[in-house]
């Protein structure tokens, strides 16, 4: 009797030990990924002057991923049959992995909105600096006046620049650090003009006025392009969301029909094909309407 139980016990111990080792490996990998991901995301949040601890970002990302995984598994998976469990685990892992990137996606949205607002304020800022230089201010005093009278985010960036120069960072290095931090083509043009004028003795007042005029003309053209491509962008969004909305509505209205569809091999192939085609269509539409000025 004992001999008959030895082999099952031995296999149970082996599989249990293997599972424990795999869990430890997955945990170490998840901790390493979470630490690197959260620290990188936290640095990007700091670039837009949002100071969130890396640990908190990791907790938010994992909480969202787990919630999406459980919701997807309950909607598409099943605990009573093997294929249903496999489908739930597969789609849950895919959507959970995508949801884990939500903090990074959020920082991307915030950076784009902040950059657009920065570029919008830069033209008026250059005109203010030009007027300050005409009044006899130095370039540092002109920047300080912008910090005192300007609005966010441009006042924040120039304020950080002044703080760096006051603690020993050279004027040129501070400008290039701000340019790298903001990643604005218009600011790159301004930094290049300031550096050139400081080395060759050019007239910064006229240069700032010309750059401000160029920035305003570029923004006018960009707004015109956005207006002309609005219909194409809206069509792409509607066409891309339509299959998802229809599938979600059918899943709610008639789950007895949709759940077997998701559990079938043909259904999985169709879902994967739809996702790929929607992605390709979105990339093509974006490529067509993305006009670089």
C-alpha positions in Angstrom: 0.0 0.0 0.0 2.8 2.4 0.9 4.7 1.4 -2.2 1.6 2.3 -4.3 1.5 5.8 -2.8 5.3 6.4 -3.1 5.3 7.3 -6.9 2.3 9.7 -6.7 3.8 11.4 -3.7 7.2 11.6 -5.4 5.6 13.2 -8.5 3.5 15.6 -6.4 6.7 16.7 -4.5 8.6 17.1 -7.8 5.8 19.2 -9.5 5.3 21.2 -6.3 9.0 22.0 -6.1 9.1 22.9 -9.8 6.0 25.1 -9.4 7.6 26.8 -6.4 10.8 27.5 -8.3 8.8 28.9 -11.2 6.8 31.1 -8.9 10.0 32.5 -7.4 11.5 33.1 -10.8 8.3 34.9 -12.0 8.2 37.0 -8.8 11.8 38.0 -9.2 11.3 38.9 -12.8 8.1 40.8 -12.0 9.9 42.7 -9.2 12.8 43.6 -11.5 10.5 44.7 -14.3 8.3 46.6 -11.9 11.2 48.5 -10.4 12.8 49.5 -13.7 9.4 50.3 -15.3 8.2 52.4 -12.3 11.5 54.3 -11.9 11.5 55.1 -15.6 7.9 56.2 -15.5 8.5 58.3 -12.4 11.4 60.1 -14.1 9.0 60.9 -17.0 6.4 62.2 -14.6 9.1 64.4 -13.0 9.7 65.9 -16.5 6.2 67.3 -16.4 6.6 68.4 -12.7 4.4 65.6 -11.3 6.4 64.0 -8.5 4.9 60.5 -7.8 7.0 57.8 -6.0 8.0 54.9 -8.2 6.5 52.4 -5.7 3.1 54.1 -6.0 3.3 54.0 -9.8 4.1 50.2 -9.7 1.2 49.6 -7.4 -1.2 51.5 -9.6 0.0 49.6 -12.7 -0.3 46.2 -11.1 -3.7 47.0 -9.6 -5.1 48.0 -13.0 -3.5 44.9 -14.7 -4.9 42.5 -12.1 -8.4 44.1 -12.4 -8.3 43.9 -16.2 -7.1 40.2 -16.0 -9.9 39.2 -13.7 -12.5 41.0 -15.6 -11.4 39.5 -18.9 -11.2 36.0 -17.5 -14.7 36.2 -16.1 -16.1 37.5 -19.4 -14.3 35.2 -21.8 -13.0 32.3 -19.7 -14.4 29.4 -17.8 -13.3 27.3 -14.8 -15.3 24.3 -15.8 -13.5 23.4 -19.0 -9.9 23.4 -20.1 -10.3 25.3 -23.3 -12.3 28.0 -21.6 -9.7 28.4 -18.9 -7.0 28.6 -21.6 -8.9 31.3 -23.5 -9.5 33.3 -20.3 -5.8 33.0 -19.3 -4.6 34.0 -22.7 -6.8 37.0 -23.3 -6.5 38.0 -19.6 -2.7 38.0 -19.8 -2.7 40.0 -23.1 -5.1 42.6 -21.9 -3.5 42.7 -18.4 -0.1 43.3 -20.0 -1.6 46.1 -22.1 -3.2 47.6 -19.0 0.1 47.5 -17.2 1.3 50.2 -19.6 -1.5 52.6 -18.7 0.7 54.8 -16.5 3.3 55.1 -19.3 0.5 55.9 -21.8 -0.9 58.5 -19.4 2.5 60.2 -19.1 2.7 60.2 -22.9 -0.7 62.0 -23.1 0.3 64.5 -20.4 3.7 65.2 -22.1 2.0 65.9 -25.5 -0.6 68.2 -24.0 2.1 70.0 -22.0 4.4 70.3 -25.1 1.5 71.8 -27.1 0.8 74.3 -24.4 4.5 75.1 -24.1 4.8 75.8 -27.8 1.7 77.9 -27.7 3.2 80.1 -24.9 6.6 80.3 -26.5 5.7 82.9 -29.1 4.4 85.4 -26.6 7.4 84.6 -24.3 9.8 85.4 -27.0 8.1 88.7 -27.7 8.2 89.5 -23.9 11.9 88.7 -23.8 12.5 90.9 -26.9 10.7 93.8 -25.2 12.8 93.2 -22.1 16.0 93.3 -24.1 14.9 96.5 -25.8 14.4 98.0 -22.3 18.0 97.3 -21.4 17.7 94.0 -19.5 20.3 91.2 -19.9 19.2 87.8 -21.2 19.2 86.4 -17.7 17.0 89.3 -16.4 14.7 88.8 -19.4 14.3 85.1 -18.5 13.7 86.0 -14.9 10.9 88.4 -15.9 9.3 85.5 -17.8 9.5 83.3 -14.7 7.8 86.0 -12.6 5.1 86.9 -15.1 4.6 83.8 -17.1 2.3 80.8 -16.8 2.8 77.1 -16.5 4.5 75.2 -18.0 6.9 77.7 -19.6 7.5 79.5 -16.3 8.4 76.2 -14.6 10.9 75.3 -17.3 12.7 78.6 -17.2 12.5 78.7 -13.4 14.3 75.4 -13.3 16.9 76.7 -15.8 17.6 79.8 -13.6 17.9 77.5 -10.5 20.5 75.4 -12.3 22.5 78.4 -13.4 22.5 79.7 -9.8 24.0 76.5 -8.4 26.9 76.4 -10.8 25.6 75.1 -14.1 26.8 77.1 -17.1 24.3 79.1 -19.1 24.9 77.0 -22.2 24.6 73.6 -20.3 21.4 74.9 -18.7 19.9 75.8 -22.0 20.7 72.4 -23.6 19.3 70.6 -20.5 16.1 72.5 -20.8 16.0 71.7 -24.5 16.5 68.0 -23.9 13.9 68.0 -21.1 11.2 69.7 -23.1 11.9 68.1 -26.5 10.4 71.0 -28.5 11.6 71.8 -32.0 10.7 75.5 -31.5 12.7 75.6 -28.3 15.6 74.0 -30.0 15.5 76.8 -32.6 15.5 79.4 -29.7 18.4 77.7 -27.9 20.4 77.6 -31.1 19.7 81.2 -31.8 20.7 82.3 -28.3 24.0 80.3 -28.5 24.8 81.7 -31.9 24.1 85.2 -30.8 26.2 84.9 -27.7 29.2 83.6 -29.7 28.9 86.0 -32.7 27.3 89.0 -31.1 24.0 89.0 -33.0 20.9 91.0 -32.3 18.8 88.8 -30.0 15.8 91.3 -30.1 15.3 90.9 -33.9 16.1 87.1 -33.7 13.4 86.6 -31.1 10.8 88.5 -33.1 11.6 86.5 -36.3 11.4 83.2 -34.4 8.1 84.2 -32.7 6.7 85.0 -36.2 7.9 81.6 -37.5 6.4 79.8 -34.6 3.0 81.5 -35.0 3.0 80.8 -38.7 3.8 77.1 -38.1 1.0 76.8 -35.5 -1.4 78.4 -38.0 -0.5 75.8 -40.6 -0.7 73.0 -38.0 -4.2 74.0 -37.0 -5.2 74.2 -40.6 -4.0 70.7 -41.2 -5.8 69.4 -38.1 -9.0 70.9 -39.4 -8.6 69.3 -42.8 -7.8 65.9 -41.4 -10.4 65.9 -38.7 -12.9 63.9 -40.7 -10.2 61.2 -41.5 -9.2 60.9 -37.9 -12.8 60.6 -36.7 -13.6 58.0 -39.3 -10.6 55.9 -38.2 -11.7 56.1 -34.5 -15.3 55.1 -35.3 -14.3 52.3 -37.6 -11.7 51.0 -35.1 -14.1 51.1 -32.2 -17.2 49.6 -34.0 -16.1 45.9 -33.8 -15.2 46.3 -30.2 -18.5 48.0 -29.3 -20.6 45.4 -31.2 -18.7 42.5 -29.6 -19.2 44.0 -26.2 -22.9 44.7 -26.8 -23.5 41.1 -28.1 -21.6 39.7 -25.1 -23.9 41.5 -22.7 -27.1 40.9 -24.7 -26.5 37.3 -25.7 -23.6 35.7 -23.7 -24.8 32.2 -24.5 -24.0 32.8 -28.2 -20.8 34.9 -27.7 -19.0 32.8 -25.1 -18.9 29.6 -27.2 -17.7 31.8 -30.1 -14.7 33.0 -28.0 -14.0 29.4 -26.9 -14.0 28.0 -30.4 -10.8 27.8 -32.5 -12.5 29.6 -35.4 -13.6 32.4 -33.1 -10.1 32.9 -31.7 -8.7 33.2 -35.3 -11.4 35.7 -36.2 -10.7 37.8 -33.1 -7.0 37.8 -33.7 -7.5 38.7 -37.3 -9.8 41.6 -36.4 -7.3 43.0 -33.9 -4.5 42.8 -36.5 -6.5 44.4 -39.2 -7.7 47.2 -36.9 -4.1 47.9 -35.8 -2.9 48.0 -39.5 -5.8 50.2 -40.5 -5.0 52.6 -37.6 -1.4 52.8 -38.6 -2.2 53.5 -42.2 -4.6 56.3 -41.3 -2.1 57.8 -38.9 0.6 57.6 -41.5 -1.7 59.4 -44.1 -2.8 62.3 -41.8 0.5 62.7 -40.0 2.0 65.6 -42.0 5.3 66.9 -40.7 5.8 70.7 -40.9 
